[in-house]
Amino acid sequence: MSLKVGDIITFKRTFTEEDVELFTKISGDEGSHHVTPDEQGRLVIQGLLTATLPTKIGGDNNVLSRTMNFEFLRPVFTDDTIICEVTIEQFEKQVNRTHITACFLCKNQNQKEVLRGDFSGVIL
């Protein structure tokens, strides 16, 4: 993928109970809201699991992140589908690397904002 300033990359993911269980094991984040279903049978997704969505652009483009800022706006639950939109704000080729800065906004299937923020880093 060849990126440039102004590019908008959109992708989505539906979180499952298995996702929460695996992330709970890896992270050790065993808050009761992550392991005990609510009255609707849902688990709350860990914030940092939700935050893996905007980092996908980094993984897809070999970005070594230097900074990441997250603002968690509302809970995400199992079976929610989250749409993540990443906007490239800076993409500057330098001698041995490329500097990248992007902002992102994640919304649930009801168009409610759940997460926003930005990241910057380099591509070697």
C-alpha positions as CSV (number, residue, x, y, z in Angstrom):
1,M,0.0,0.0,0.0
2,S,1.4,3.4,-0.9
3,L,0.2,6.1,1.5
4,K,-0.1,9.8,1.1
5,V,-1.4,12.7,3.1
6,G,-5.2,12.8,3.1
7,D,-5.6,9.1,2.6
8,I,-8.4,7.6,4.6
9,I,-8.2,3.9,5.4
10,T,-11.4,2.2,6.8
11,F,-11.9,-1.3,8.2
12,K,-14.1,-3.0,10.6
13,R,-14.1,-5.8,13.1
14,T,-16.8,-7.6,15.2
15,F,-15.5,-8.5,18.6
16,T,-16.4,-12.0,20.1
17,E,-16.3,-13.6,23.5
18,E,-13.3,-15.6,22.4
19,D,-11.5,-12.3,21.6
20,V,-12.1,-11.1,25.1
21,E,-11.1,-14.4,26.7
22,L,-7.8,-14.5,24.7
23,F,-7.0,-10.9,25.5
24,T,-7.9,-11.4,29.2
25,K,-5.3,-14.3,29.3
26,I,-2.6,-12.2,27.5
27,S,-3.2,-8.9,29.3
28,G,-4.2,-10.1,32.7
29,D,-7.0,-7.5,32.6
30,E,-9.6,-9.6,34.5
31,G,-12.0,-6.8,35.5
32,S,-15.4,-8.3,36.4
33,H,-17.0,-6.5,33.4
34,H,-14.6,-8.5,31.1
35,V,-15.4,-11.9,32.6
36,T,-19.0,-11.6,33.8
37,P,-21.8,-11.0,31.2
38,D,-24.1,-8.0,31.7
39,E,-27.9,-8.4,31.9
40,Q,-27.9,-8.7,28.0
41,G,-25.3,-11.4,28.0
42,R,-22.5,-9.2,26.8
43,L,-19.0,-8.7,28.0
44,V,-17.2,-5.3,27.9
45,I,-14.2,-5.4,25.5
46,Q,-11.0,-4.3,27.1
47,G,-10.1,-0.7,26.0
48,L,-6.7,-1.8,24.8
49,L,-8.3,-4.6,22.7
50,T,-10.5,-2.0,21.1
51,A,-7.3,0.1,20.6
52,T,-5.8,-2.6,18.4
53,L,-8.1,-1.5,15.6
54,P,-6.2,1.7,14.7
55,T,-2.8,0.0,15.1
56,K,-3.7,-2.2,12.2
57,I,-2.6,0.5,9.8
58,G,0.8,0.4,11.4
59,G,1.0,-3.3,11.1
60,D,-0.1,-3.2,7.5
61,N,2.6,-0.7,6.7
62,N,5.5,-1.7,9.0
63,V,5.2,1.4,11.2
64,L,7.3,1.6,14.3
65,S,5.1,3.7,16.6
66,R,6.6,6.4,18.7
67,T,3.5,7.9,20.2
68,M,-0.1,6.7,20.5
69,N,-2.9,8.7,22.1
70,F,-6.3,7.1,22.8
71,E,-9.5,8.7,24.1
72,F,-12.0,6.0,25.1
73,L,-15.5,7.5,24.6
74,R,-17.9,4.7,25.4
75,P,-17.8,0.9,26.1
76,V,-17.5,-1.7,23.4
77,F,-19.3,-5.0,23.9
78,T,-19.1,-8.5,22.5
79,D,-20.8,-8.7,19.1
80,D,-20.3,-5.0,18.5
81,T,-19.0,-4.2,15.0
82,I,-16.5,-1.3,15.2
83,I,-15.7,0.7,12.1
84,C,-12.3,2.4,12.3
85,E,-11.3,5.3,10.0
86,V,-7.7,6.3,9.9
87,T,-6.6,9.5,8.2
88,I,-3.0,10.1,7.2
89,E,-2.0,13.6,8.3
90,Q,1.7,13.5,7.6
91,F,3.7,11.2,5.4
92,E,7.2,12.5,4.9
93,K,10.0,10.6,3.2
94,Q,13.4,11.2,4.7
95,V,16.8,9.7,3.9
96,N,16.5,6.4,5.8
97,R,12.9,6.3,6.8
98,T,9.5,7.8,6.4
99,H,7.7,9.7,9.2
100,I,4.0,9.1,9.5
101,T,1.3,10.8,11.6
102,A,-2.4,9.8,11.6
103,C,-5.6,10.3,13.5
104,F,-8.4,7.9,13.9
105,L,-12.0,7.6,14.8
106,C,-13.8,4.4,15.7
107,K,-17.6,4.0,15.8
108,N,-19.9,1.2,16.6
109,Q,-22.6,-0.3,14.4
110,N,-25.0,2.4,15.7
111,Q,-22.6,5.2,14.5
112,K,-21.7,6.1,18.2
113,E,-18.1,7.2,18.6
114,V,-16.3,4.7,20.9
115,L,-12.6,5.6,20.4
116,R,-10.5,8.4,18.9
117,G,-6.9,9.5,18.9
118,D,-3.7,9.7,16.9
119,F,-0.4,8.0,16.4
120,S,3.0,8.8,14.9
121,G,6.0,6.8,14.0
122,V,8.5,5.9,11.3
123,I,8.6,3.4,8.5
124,L,12.1,2.0,8.0
